[in-house]
Amino acid sequence: MSPGARTLLREDAGAAEDIVAPALPLNDGAEPLVAEVPQELPEALPLEPARALVLADFQPPRTGPVDSVVRWAYRLGVPGSVLAAPLRKPSAPRLLATVASPLEGERAAGMALRAGQFLVHGLKVPIDKVEFTSNAPLTPPVQRVVQGFTWLRDLGACAPREECAGVGEKLLARWLKANPVPARGPAWTVEHTGLRLLAWLANAPLLLGGDARLRGQALDAMEAHARYLDRQVARAEDGLGQVAGWCAIVAAGLLLPDGRPRRLFGEMGLLRALGELVSEDGGVLSRSPLAQMEAIAMLIDLRACYAAVDREPPSALETMLALLVPPLLALRMGDRGLGSWQGAGATSALRVDALIAASGIRARPGKDSRHWGYQRVDAGKATLVLDAAPPPRSRHARYGCASTLAFELSHGEQRIIVNCGGGELAGGLVPVRIEQGLRGSAAHSTLVLDDANSTAVLIKGQIGKGVEEVDIARTAVKQKGRDAARLEASHNGYAARFGLIHRRTLLLGADGSGLSGEDVLEPSGRQGKRGKIAFAIRFHLGYGIEAGLADDCRGAGLALPDGSYWQFRLGGDSGEAQIAIEDSLWVDGQGRPRATKQLVVEGLTSRSGGRFPWLLKRMG
C-alpha cells in the first residue's frame, strides 16, 4: 500500500482526528446492535476525537433564557398552548400558512393515482385492494408509500389542484377511518409518522379544500400526530427516521397554532439528529444514496415551511443541505443517474436533477469522500466510482450491502460495469425473495471467495460481521504527459475465515479509454495457509451490452448499445483463471429488474495468495 494510504475502520467510518469540540456524544463502551436513543442529550459531553462524526461548529442555535425555559418546560410536558398564551384558551386547530415546496413529484405516479393505482418502483397496486390499517400485509416499499403519504407530492405534480384534490381527500378519509388513534405497527413508526405529517403539512391544499368535516378531522389528526412524535421521536428505528420525526415536529410548530414552544423544542432536536445522521463529509452513515436523497428532500420541505410563515430557518439547516449535496453528486455516472449502492437502484437523472434544483445548492461532486466511503475518478468521458469503506454499522444500515471494493464504470452516457442494486426496492417489481441476494458480494462488481460474502448479509436490511478495516490510497500519476488517478484499496473481510486480504488497484487512463486493474489475494498473517480455494471476480455489465468470449477464454469482447466496442483481457500472471459469461440482472431507475450479463473471472487460487491483473479498453 502506498505511503499516503489511510485506514478506515468500520467502527470509526466517520472519524475526524482534528476535532476539538465535537457535536456528537458517544460513550467509550461497546455499542449494542440496536440502542434506544435517549430523549435528552447533555449540552456538552467530552468525546474521544477519533469517534467524532460531524463538524464541530454544527450546533443547535443559541437562544435567550426565555426560549431556553420555554423549550425546557415543553420537553417536560407543559402544553404548548399554556406556554405560548397562558392567559387565553387554546386556539382552534387550523393551518397558519400554505406551503409551496419547490420539490416536484413524479407525474407518472400521480397519473396512476388518478387512475386508481399506487405506482411503487414500477409496480401498480390497485388502491381498492390496499388495506390502510397499521398492520396491513404490505411489502416495505408499498408500506412506505401508503403509510408515509409520499404519494401526495406525485399527485400534485400530475394536474391542477382542483382536478386531483378529490383523490387526495378520498385516500385521506380512508386512512383516518382505518387509523383513528395511534397504535403499534408500521403505520406508527417514527419515520412513517414523521413523513406522513410532513407530507400533510406541505401538501395541505390537496387534502383540506373540500368537505368541512374531513378538514376538521384532518386538522385534529395533525395535532395528534405532532403530540405523538413529541413523545416518541427518540425511539426512532434509525437516524433517518429520527430526522423525519424532528422535521415533522418543527413543521407542526411552524404551521399549527400555539406552536412556538414545539418549534423551539423541535429545532434543538432536529439539529442534534442531523449531526448524528451524517459523517464529516456530509454522507449519511447508512451510506445509502436513497437515504441521502430522502434527507435532502425532507430539509427542502422543511425550509419551505419556514418560508411559508416568513421565518428564517436556522443557519445550520442550509449548512447541512450544502454538506449533503456533494456526496450525492459523487455517485453520478455519465448518464447523470446514480450508481447502485447500498440497496439503491440506478436512480434516474430526472429525479436527481429535480432534487438538486429544488435544494438550490450548486456544488461539484465530491471525489475523495473518505467517510462517505466512495472514491470518484473522472477522465475524458469516463467516470469510475469505487466503494472504498467498510459497510455501515448495523445500527445505521438500512439495506446494508457487502459491496466493499466493488466499482462502477461508465463512458459517456453508457454504463459499462455496474452493480445489480435494488435491494431496498424489493417488494415493487423486484421480488422480495431475491432481496438478500441483491445485497450480497456476488451482486456487486468485486471479488468473491468461496461464494461467501465479504460481510454477512442479514434479514431486515441488517449487516453482520466481515469487513472491519479498509486501507485506501489515492495517488496522481503521469500517463502520456497527462494526470491520471490511481486507486489502491484493501479490505479484511475474508481474513478471519480464509486468512486472506483482498487488495484491488484501479488506474483509469487519462483519456478515459481504458481501465487497468489488479486484484490481489495475500495472507493476512505471516504465513499463508495450505491448499486452494475457489474465487470469482465479477464484472456485471450494463444493460444492453452484448458479450462474447475469446477462444482462449482469457478475454471477452463487449459491444455497447452506443456502437462502441470494448475488450476485456486477463493479464499474463493470472494462474489458471479463465473468463465465463453468466446471466445477471440490473435494477434500473424505475425499479425494473433488467436481464443482463456478467463477466466472471474464476478459478482456484492458493491459500497463500494470488495475483490477477486485467485490462478493459475501448477498441473503437
C-alpha positions as CSV (number, residue, x, y, z in Angstrom):
1,M,0.0,0.0,0.0
2,S,1.2,3.5,-0.8
3,P,2.8,5.6,1.9
4,G,-0.2,8.1,1.8
5,A,-2.8,5.4,2.4
6,R,-5.4,5.9,5.1
7,T,-7.2,3.2,7.0
8,L,-11.0,3.4,7.5
9,L,-12.3,1.3,10.4
10,R,-15.9,0.2,10.4
11,E,-16.3,1.4,14.0
12,D,-14.9,4.8,13.0
13,A,-16.2,5.2,9.5
14,G,-17.0,8.9,10.2
15,A,-13.9,9.7,12.3
16,A,-12.3,13.1,12.3
17,E,-9.0,13.3,14.2
18,D,-8.7,17.0,14.4
19,I,-12.0,17.9,16.0
20,V,-11.7,19.5,19.4
21,A,-15.3,20.2,20.3
22,P,-17.4,17.6,18.5
23,A,-21.1,17.8,18.4
24,L,-22.0,14.1,18.7
25,P,-21.7,12.5,22.2
26,L,-20.9,8.8,22.3
27,N,-19.7,6.7,25.2
28,D,-16.5,4.7,25.2
29,G,-18.0,1.3,25.7
30,A,-19.1,-1.3,23.2
31,E,-22.3,-0.4,21.4
32,P,-25.2,-2.8,21.0
33,L,-26.6,-3.6,17.6
34,V,-29.8,-1.8,18.5
35,A,-29.7,1.0,21.0
36,E,-32.5,3.2,22.2
37,V,-31.7,6.8,21.7
38,P,-32.2,8.9,24.9
39,Q,-34.8,11.6,24.7
40,E,-32.4,14.3,26.0
41,L,-28.6,14.6,25.4
42,P,-26.3,16.6,27.6
43,E,-25.4,20.0,26.4
44,A,-21.8,19.1,26.3
45,L,-20.1,15.8,26.8
46,P,-16.4,15.1,26.3
47,L,-15.8,12.8,23.3
48,E,-12.7,11.0,22.1
49,P,-11.7,12.8,18.9
50,A,-11.4,9.5,16.9
51,R,-15.2,8.9,17.2
52,A,-16.4,12.4,16.3
53,L,-18.8,12.2,13.3
54,V,-19.7,15.8,12.4
55,L,-18.3,19.3,12.1
56,A,-17.5,20.9,15.5
57,D,-19.4,24.1,14.6
58,F,-22.7,22.2,13.7
59,Q,-24.5,23.0,16.9
60,P,-28.1,23.8,17.8
61,P,-28.9,27.6,17.7
62,R,-28.2,29.6,20.8
63,T,-31.3,31.1,22.3
64,G,-32.1,33.5,25.1
65,P,-33.0,32.5,28.6
66,V,-36.7,32.8,27.9
67,D,-36.6,30.5,24.9
68,S,-34.5,28.0,26.8
69,V,-37.0,27.9,29.7
70,V,-39.9,27.5,27.2
71,R,-38.1,24.7,25.5
72,W,-37.3,23.0,28.8
73,A,-40.9,23.3,30.0
74,Y,-42.3,21.9,26.8
75,R,-39.9,19.0,27.0
76,L,-41.2,18.2,30.5
77,G,-44.8,18.1,29.1
78,V,-46.2,21.5,29.7
79,P,-48.8,22.1,26.9
80,G,-47.7,24.4,24.1
81,S,-50.9,26.5,24.4
82,V,-50.1,27.2,28.1
83,L,-46.5,28.3,27.2
84,A,-47.5,30.3,24.1
85,A,-50.5,32.1,25.5
86,P,-51.1,31.3,29.2
87,L,-54.0,33.8,29.6
88,R,-56.3,32.6,26.9
89,K,-58.0,29.4,25.7
90,P,-56.1,27.2,23.3
91,S,-56.6,28.1,19.7
92,A,-58.8,26.1,17.4
93,P,-57.0,23.8,15.0
94,R,-56.1,25.5,11.8
95,L,-53.2,25.9,9.4
96,L,-51.4,29.2,9.7
97,A,-50.0,29.3,6.1
98,T,-49.9,27.4,2.8
99,V,-46.6,25.8,2.0
100,A,-45.1,26.0,-1.6
101,S,-42.4,23.4,-1.7
102,P,-40.1,23.6,-4.8
103,L,-39.7,19.9,-4.8
104,E,-41.8,18.3,-7.6
105,G,-43.2,14.8,-7.6
106,E,-43.3,12.2,-10.4
107,R,-46.1,12.9,-12.8
108,A,-46.4,9.2,-13.9
109,A,-47.0,8.2,-10.3
110,G,-49.6,10.9,-9.9
111,M,-51.4,9.9,-13.1
112,A,-51.5,6.3,-11.8
113,L,-53.2,7.6,-8.6
114,R,-55.9,9.3,-10.6
115,A,-56.4,6.0,-12.4
116,G,-56.8,4.2,-9.1
117,Q,-53.4,2.7,-8.5
118,F,-50.3,3.3,-6.4
119,L,-47.1,3.2,-8.5
120,V,-44.3,1.8,-6.4
121,H,-41.0,1.2,-8.0
122,G,-42.7,0.2,-11.3
123,L,-45.4,-2.0,-9.5
124,K,-49.0,-0.9,-9.9
125,V,-51.0,-1.6,-6.8
126,P,-54.8,-1.1,-7.1
127,I,-55.9,1.3,-4.4
128,D,-59.2,-0.6,-3.8
129,K,-57.2,-3.6,-2.7
130,V,-54.9,-1.8,-0.3
131,E,-55.6,-2.0,3.4
132,F,-54.7,1.2,5.3
133,T,-54.6,-0.4,8.7
134,S,-51.3,-0.2,10.6
135,N,-50.6,-4.0,10.3
136,A,-51.7,-4.4,6.7
137,P,-49.7,-7.1,4.9
138,L,-47.8,-4.8,2.6
139,T,-44.3,-5.0,1.3
140,P,-41.9,-2.4,2.8
141,P,-41.8,-0.2,-0.3
142,V,-45.6,-0.2,-0.6
143,Q,-45.9,0.3,3.2
144,R,-43.7,3.4,3.0
145,V,-45.7,4.9,0.2
146,V,-49.1,4.2,1.7
147,Q,-48.4,5.0,5.3
148,G,-45.9,7.8,4.7
149,F,-48.2,9.6,2.2
150,T,-45.2,10.2,0.0
151,W,-47.6,9.9,-2.9
152,L,-49.0,13.4,-2.2
153,R,-46.2,15.2,-4.0
154,D,-46.7,13.0,-7.1
155,L,-50.5,13.7,-7.0
156,G,-49.8,17.4,-7.0
157,A,-47.4,17.1,-10.0
158,C,-49.9,15.5,-12.3
159,A,-52.7,18.0,-12.6
160,P,-54.1,21.3,-11.3
161,R,-55.2,21.1,-7.7
162,E,-58.9,21.3,-8.4
163,E,-58.6,18.2,-10.7
164,C,-56.7,16.0,-8.3
165,A,-57.6,17.1,-4.8
166,G,-60.6,14.8,-4.7
167,V,-58.2,11.8,-4.9
168,G,-56.2,13.1,-2.0
169,E,-59.2,13.7,0.1
170,K,-60.7,10.2,-0.6
171,L,-57.4,8.5,0.4
172,L,-57.0,10.6,3.5
173,A,-60.6,9.8,4.6
174,R,-59.8,6.0,4.2
175,W,-56.6,6.3,6.1
176,L,-58.2,8.2,9.0
177,K,-61.0,5.7,9.3
178,A,-58.5,2.8,9.4
179,N,-56.2,4.6,11.9
180,P,-58.4,6.6,14.3
181,V,-55.7,6.7,17.1
182,P,-52.0,5.9,17.3
183,A,-51.2,2.2,17.6
184,R,-48.5,-0.3,17.1
185,G,-47.3,-1.4,13.7
186,P,-45.6,0.0,10.6
187,A,-48.0,2.9,10.2
188,W,-46.9,4.3,13.5
189,T,-43.1,4.0,13.3
190,V,-41.5,7.4,13.9
191,E,-40.3,7.5,10.3
192,H,-43.7,6.8,8.7
193,T,-45.5,9.1,11.2
194,G,-43.0,11.9,10.5
195,L,-43.1,11.5,6.7
196,R,-46.9,11.5,6.9
197,L,-47.3,14.6,9.0
198,L,-44.7,16.5,7.0
199,A,-46.5,15.5,3.7
200,W,-49.9,16.6,5.1
201,L,-48.5,20.0,6.2
202,A,-46.5,20.6,2.9
203,N,-49.4,19.5,0.7
204,A,-52.4,20.6,2.7
205,P,-54.4,22.1,-0.2
206,L,-54.7,18.6,-1.7
207,L,-56.4,17.4,1.5
208,L,-58.2,20.3,3.1
209,G,-60.1,22.1,0.3
210,G,-63.3,20.1,0.3
211,D,-65.6,18.6,3.0
212,A,-65.6,20.7,6.2
213,R,-66.0,17.6,8.4
214,L,-62.9,15.9,6.8
215,R,-61.0,19.1,7.2
216,G,-61.7,19.2,10.9
217,Q,-60.7,15.5,11.3
218,A,-57.5,16.1,9.3
219,L,-56.5,19.1,11.5
220,D,-57.2,17.2,14.7
221,A,-55.1,14.3,13.3
222,M,-52.2,16.7,12.5
223,E,-52.2,17.9,16.1
224,A,-52.4,14.3,17.4
225,H,-49.6,13.3,15.2
226,A,-47.4,16.1,16.4
227,R,-48.1,15.2,20.1
228,Y,-47.3,11.6,19.3
229,L,-44.0,12.5,17.8
230,D,-43.2,14.8,20.7
231,R,-43.3,11.7,22.9
232,Q,-41.9,9.0,20.5
233,V,-39.3,10.7,18.3
234,A,-36.4,9.5,20.4
235,R,-37.5,5.9,19.8
236,A,-36.9,6.1,16.1
237,E,-35.6,3.0,14.4
238,D,-32.5,4.8,12.9
239,G,-31.1,8.2,12.3
240,L,-33.1,9.0,9.2
241,G,-36.3,8.0,11.0
242,Q,-35.4,10.4,13.8
243,V,-34.7,13.2,11.4
244,A,-38.1,12.6,9.7
245,G,-39.8,12.8,13.1
246,W,-38.0,16.0,14.1
247,C,-38.7,17.7,10.7
248,A,-42.4,17.0,11.2
249,I,-42.3,18.4,14.8
250,V,-40.7,21.6,13.6
251,A,-43.1,21.9,10.7
252,A,-46.0,21.5,13.1
253,G,-44.5,24.1,15.3
254,L,-44.4,26.5,12.4
255,L,-47.8,25.8,10.9
256,L,-50.1,24.9,13.8
257,P,-51.4,27.4,16.4
258,D,-49.5,28.0,19.6
259,G,-46.5,26.2,18.0
260,R,-43.6,28.3,19.2
261,P,-42.7,26.0,22.1
262,R,-42.9,23.0,19.9
263,R,-40.8,24.7,17.2
264,L,-38.0,25.6,19.8
265,F,-38.1,22.0,21.1
266,G,-38.0,20.6,17.6
267,E,-35.2,22.8,16.3
268,M,-32.9,21.7,19.0
269,G,-33.7,18.0,18.5
270,L,-33.5,18.2,14.7
271,L,-30.1,19.8,14.6
272,R,-28.8,17.2,17.0
273,A,-30.3,14.4,15.0
274,L,-28.8,15.8,11.8
275,G,-25.4,15.8,13.5
276,E,-25.8,12.2,14.3
277,L,-27.1,11.2,10.8
278,V,-24.1,12.3,8.7
279,S,-20.4,11.9,8.6
280,E,-17.9,14.7,8.4
281,D,-18.0,15.0,4.7
282,G,-21.8,15.1,4.5
283,G,-22.6,11.4,3.7
284,V,-25.3,9.7,5.8
285,L,-23.9,6.9,7.9
286,S,-26.0,4.3,6.2
287,R,-24.0,5.1,3.1
288,S,-27.3,4.8,1.1
289,P,-27.9,7.2,-1.8
290,L,-31.7,6.8,-1.3
291,A,-31.3,7.8,2.4
292,Q,-29.2,10.8,1.3
293,M,-31.9,11.9,-1.2
294,E,-34.6,11.4,1.5
295,A,-32.7,13.6,3.9
296,I,-32.3,16.3,1.3
297,A,-35.9,16.2,0.4
298,M,-37.1,16.5,4.0
299,L,-34.9,19.5,4.6
300,I,-36.2,21.2,1.4
301,D,-39.8,20.7,2.5
302,L,-39.0,22.0,6.0
303,R,-37.3,25.1,4.5
304,A,-40.4,25.7,2.5
305,C,-42.4,25.6,5.8
306,Y,-40.2,28.3,7.2
307,A,-40.7,30.4,4.1
308,A,-44.5,30.0,4.3
309,V,-44.5,31.8,7.7
310,D,-41.8,34.3,6.8
311,R,-39.3,33.0,9.3
312,E,-35.6,32.4,8.6
313,P,-34.6,28.8,9.3
314,P,-31.6,28.1,11.5
315,S,-28.4,28.7,9.5
316,A,-27.3,25.1,10.3
317,L,-30.2,23.9,8.1
318,E,-28.7,25.5,5.0
319,T,-25.2,24.3,6.1
320,M,-26.5,20.8,6.3
321,L,-28.0,21.0,2.8
322,A,-24.7,22.2,1.4
323,L,-23.0,19.3,3.1
324,L,-25.4,16.7,1.8
325,V,-25.4,17.5,-1.9
326,P,-21.7,17.0,-2.9
327,P,-21.5,13.4,-1.7
328,L,-24.7,12.5,-3.6
329,L,-23.3,14.0,-6.8
330,A,-20.2,11.8,-6.3
331,L,-22.3,8.8,-7.2
332,R,-23.5,10.3,-10.5
333,M,-22.5,8.3,-13.6
334,G,-22.1,9.5,-17.2
335,D,-25.9,9.5,-17.8
336,R,-26.3,11.7,-14.7
337,G,-28.2,9.0,-12.9
338,L,-26.8,7.5,-9.6
339,G,-24.9,4.3,-9.2
340,S,-26.3,1.3,-7.5
341,W,-25.0,1.2,-3.9
342,Q,-26.3,0.1,-0.5
343,G,-29.6,-1.2,-1.8
344,A,-30.4,1.6,-4.2
345,G,-31.3,1.1,-7.9
346,A,-29.8,3.2,-10.6
347,T,-31.8,6.4,-9.7
348,S,-32.8,8.3,-12.8
349,A,-31.1,11.6,-13.9
350,L,-34.5,13.4,-13.9
351,R,-35.2,12.6,-10.3
352,V,-31.7,13.6,-9.2
353,D,-31.9,16.8,-11.3
354,A,-35.2,17.8,-9.7
355,L,-33.9,17.2,-6.2
356,I,-30.7,19.2,-6.7
357,A,-32.6,22.1,-8.4
358,A,-35.0,22.3,-5.5
359,S,-32.2,22.3,-3.0
360,G,-30.7,25.5,-4.5
361,I,-27.3,24.1,-3.8
362,R,-24.7,24.4,-6.6
363,A,-21.7,22.2,-6.0
364,R,-19.3,19.9,-7.7
365,P,-19.2,16.1,-6.9
366,G,-17.0,15.1,-4.1
367,K,-14.2,12.9,-5.4
368,D,-12.3,11.8,-2.3
369,S,-15.1,11.2,0.2
370,R,-13.2,9.2,2.8
371,H,-16.0,9.0,5.3
372,W,-18.9,8.7,2.9
373,G,-16.7,5.9,1.5
374,Y,-16.9,6.4,-2.3
375,Q,-14.0,7.3,-4.5
376,R,-14.7,9.0,-7.8
377,V,-12.4,9.4,-10.8
378,D,-13.3,11.4,-14.0
379,A,-11.2,11.1,-17.1
380,G,-12.3,12.1,-20.6
381,K,-15.8,10.8,-21.0
382,A,-15.3,8.1,-18.3
383,T,-16.5,8.0,-14.7
384,L,-15.3,5.5,-12.2
385,V,-16.8,5.1,-8.7
386,L,-15.2,2.7,-6.1
387,D,-16.7,1.6,-2.8
388,A,-13.6,2.1,-0.5
389,A,-15.0,1.9,3.0
390,P,-16.4,-0.8,5.3
391,P,-20.2,-1.4,5.3
392,P,-22.3,0.7,7.7
393,R,-22.7,-0.4,11.3
394,S,-25.7,-2.5,11.9
395,R,-27.5,0.3,13.8
396,H,-27.0,2.7,10.8
397,A,-27.7,0.2,8.0
398,R,-31.0,0.4,6.1
399,Y,-30.3,-2.2,3.4
400,G,-26.7,-2.8,4.0
401,C,-24.7,-4.5,1.3
402,A,-21.4,-6.5,1.2
403,S,-20.1,-4.3,-1.6
404,T,-16.6,-3.4,-0.4
405,L,-14.1,-2.7,-3.3
406,A,-16.9,-3.0,-5.9
407,F,-16.8,-0.4,-8.6
408,E,-18.9,1.0,-11.4
409,L,-17.7,2.4,-14.7
410,S,-19.4,4.5,-17.4
411,H,-18.2,6.1,-20.6
412,G,-20.3,8.9,-21.9
413,E,-24.0,8.0,-21.2
414,Q,-23.2,4.3,-21.4
415,R,-22.9,2.3,-18.2
416,I,-20.3,-0.4,-18.7
417,I,-19.6,-2.0,-15.3
418,V,-22.4,-1.9,-12.8
419,N,-23.8,-3.5,-9.6
420,C,-27.1,-5.2,-9.6
421,G,-28.6,-2.9,-7.0
422,G,-32.3,-2.7,-5.9
423,G,-32.3,-4.5,-2.5
424,E,-34.2,-1.6,-1.0
425,L,-36.7,-1.7,-3.9
426,A,-37.6,-5.4,-3.3
427,G,-41.4,-5.6,-2.9
428,G,-42.0,-3.5,-6.0
429,L,-41.2,-5.2,-9.3
430,V,-38.1,-6.6,-7.7
431,P,-39.2,-9.9,-6.0
432,V,-38.8,-9.9,-2.2
433,R,-37.2,-13.4,-2.3
434,I,-34.1,-12.1,-4.0
435,E,-33.6,-9.1,-1.7
436,Q,-30.8,-10.6,0.3
437,G,-29.1,-11.9,-2.8
438,L,-29.0,-8.4,-4.3
439,R,-27.2,-7.2,-1.2
440,G,-24.5,-9.9,-1.3
441,S,-21.0,-9.6,-2.6
442,A,-21.8,-11.6,-5.8
443,A,-24.3,-9.0,-6.8
444,H,-21.5,-6.4,-7.0
445,S,-18.5,-6.0,-9.3
446,T,-15.9,-7.2,-6.9
447,L,-14.0,-10.4,-5.9
448,V,-15.8,-13.2,-4.0
449,L,-14.1,-16.0,-2.2
450,D,-15.7,-19.5,-2.0
451,D,-19.2,-18.0,-2.7
452,A,-19.0,-16.2,0.6
453,N,-20.0,-12.6,1.3
454,S,-17.2,-10.3,2.4
455,T,-19.6,-9.1,5.2
456,A,-22.5,-11.2,6.4
457,V,-25.9,-10.1,4.9
458,L,-28.7,-10.4,7.4
459,I,-32.5,-10.1,7.2
460,K,-34.4,-6.8,7.6
461,G,-31.6,-4.9,5.9
462,Q,-29.1,-5.6,8.6
463,I,-25.4,-6.4,8.1
464,G,-23.2,-8.6,10.2
465,K,-19.5,-9.4,10.7
466,G,-17.0,-9.2,8.0
467,V,-15.1,-6.2,6.7
468,E,-13.9,-4.1,9.6
469,E,-11.0,-2.3,8.0
470,V,-10.3,-0.7,4.6
471,D,-7.0,0.8,3.5
472,I,-7.3,3.3,0.7
473,A,-4.7,5.3,-1.2
474,R,-5.4,7.8,-3.9
475,T,-2.4,8.9,-5.9
476,A,-1.8,11.0,-9.0
477,V,0.3,9.5,-11.8
478,K,1.5,10.8,-15.1
479,Q,0.3,8.9,-18.2
480,K,1.4,10.2,-21.6
481,G,2.1,13.6,-20.1
482,R,-1.4,13.8,-18.5
483,D,-2.6,13.4,-15.0
484,A,-4.4,10.2,-14.0
485,A,-5.7,8.9,-10.7
486,R,-4.7,5.6,-9.2
487,L,-6.8,4.0,-6.5
488,E,-5.4,1.2,-4.3
489,A,-7.6,-0.3,-1.6
490,S,-7.8,-3.4,0.5
491,H,-10.2,-5.0,3.0
492,N,-10.0,-7.7,5.6
493,G,-13.5,-9.2,5.2
494,Y,-12.0,-12.7,4.3
495,A,-9.2,-12.6,6.8
496,A,-11.0,-14.4,9.7
497,R,-12.5,-17.2,7.5
498,F,-9.8,-17.7,4.9
499,G,-6.7,-15.9,6.1
500,L,-6.6,-13.7,3.0
501,I,-6.7,-9.9,2.4
502,H,-8.3,-8.7,-0.8
503,R,-6.4,-5.8,-2.5
504,R,-7.7,-4.0,-5.6
505,T,-5.8,-1.5,-7.7
506,L,-7.6,0.6,-10.4
507,L,-6.0,3.0,-12.8
508,L,-8.3,4.9,-15.2
509,G,-6.5,6.2,-18.3
510,A,-6.1,9.9,-18.6
511,D,-8.3,9.9,-21.7
512,G,-10.9,7.6,-20.2
513,S,-10.5,5.0,-22.9
514,G,-9.0,2.2,-20.7
515,L,-9.2,0.9,-17.1
516,S,-6.4,-1.3,-15.9
517,G,-6.9,-3.2,-12.7
518,E,-5.4,-5.8,-10.5
519,D,-7.0,-8.0,-7.8
520,V,-4.5,-9.5,-5.3
521,L,-5.1,-12.0,-2.5
522,E,-2.4,-12.0,0.1
523,P,-2.0,-13.8,3.5
524,S,-3.4,-11.8,6.4
525,G,-0.7,-13.4,8.7
526,R,3.0,-14.0,8.3
527,Q,2.4,-17.4,6.8
528,G,-0.3,-18.4,4.3
529,K,-2.5,-21.5,4.7
530,R,-2.1,-24.6,2.7
531,G,-4.5,-25.8,0.0
532,K,-6.6,-24.0,-2.6
533,I,-9.8,-22.0,-2.6
534,A,-12.3,-21.0,-5.3
535,F,-12.6,-17.4,-6.3
536,A,-14.7,-15.3,-8.7
537,I,-14.1,-11.8,-9.8
538,R,-17.4,-10.5,-11.1
539,F,-17.9,-7.7,-13.6
540,H,-21.7,-7.1,-14.0
541,L,-22.3,-5.5,-17.4
542,G,-24.5,-2.5,-18.2
543,Y,-28.0,-3.1,-19.7
544,G,-27.9,-3.8,-23.4
545,I,-24.2,-4.8,-23.7
546,E,-23.5,-7.9,-25.8
547,A,-20.5,-10.0,-24.7
548,G,-18.6,-12.7,-26.5
549,L,-15.7,-14.9,-25.2
550,A,-12.3,-15.2,-26.9
551,D,-11.2,-18.6,-28.0
552,D,-8.7,-19.0,-25.1
553,C,-11.3,-17.9,-22.5
554,R,-9.0,-15.3,-21.2
555,G,-10.6,-12.4,-23.0
556,A,-14.0,-11.1,-24.0
557,G,-15.4,-8.5,-26.4
558,L,-18.1,-6.1,-25.4
559,A,-20.5,-4.5,-27.9
560,L,-22.1,-1.5,-26.4
561,P,-25.5,0.0,-27.4
562,D,-23.9,3.2,-28.3
563,G,-21.9,1.4,-31.1
564,S,-18.6,1.3,-29.4
565,Y,-16.6,-1.9,-28.8
566,W,-14.5,-2.7,-25.7
567,Q,-12.2,-5.6,-24.9
568,F,-11.6,-7.2,-21.6
569,R,-8.4,-9.2,-21.2
570,L,-6.7,-11.1,-18.3
571,G,-3.1,-10.3,-17.6
572,G,-0.3,-12.9,-18.1
573,D,0.1,-13.7,-14.4
574,S,-3.4,-14.9,-13.6
575,G,-2.7,-18.5,-12.9
576,E,-5.3,-20.9,-14.2
577,A,-8.1,-18.3,-14.1
578,Q,-10.5,-18.2,-17.0
579,I,-13.4,-16.0,-18.0
580,A,-17.0,-17.1,-18.2
581,I,-20.1,-15.2,-19.2
582,E,-23.1,-15.7,-16.9
583,D,-26.6,-14.2,-16.6
584,S,-27.1,-11.2,-14.3
585,L,-29.7,-8.5,-13.6
586,W,-29.7,-4.8,-13.1
587,V,-32.4,-2.7,-11.5
588,D,-33.0,0.5,-13.5
589,G,-34.1,3.9,-12.4
590,Q,-37.8,2.9,-12.4
591,G,-37.2,-0.1,-10.2
592,R,-37.5,-2.6,-13.0
593,P,-35.1,-5.6,-13.0
594,R,-33.4,-5.9,-16.4
595,A,-31.8,-9.1,-17.7
596,T,-28.1,-8.5,-18.3
597,K,-24.8,-10.4,-18.5
598,Q,-21.7,-10.6,-16.3
599,L,-18.1,-11.5,-16.9
600,V,-16.7,-13.8,-14.2
601,V,-13.0,-14.4,-13.8
602,E,-13.0,-17.7,-11.9
603,G,-10.7,-20.5,-10.8
604,L,-8.8,-21.9,-7.8
605,T,-6.1,-20.0,-6.0
606,S,-3.6,-20.9,-3.4
607,R,-4.5,-20.0,0.2
608,S,-1.1,-18.3,0.3
609,G,-2.4,-15.8,-2.2
610,G,-2.7,-14.9,-5.9
611,R,-2.5,-12.1,-8.3
612,F,-5.0,-11.4,-11.1
613,P,-4.3,-8.4,-13.4
614,W,-6.8,-7.4,-16.1
615,L,-7.5,-4.6,-18.6
616,L,-10.7,-3.1,-20.0
617,K,-10.0,-1.0,-23.1
618,R,-12.0,0.7,-25.8
619,M,-11.1,-0.5,-29.2
620,G,-13.4,1.6,-31.4
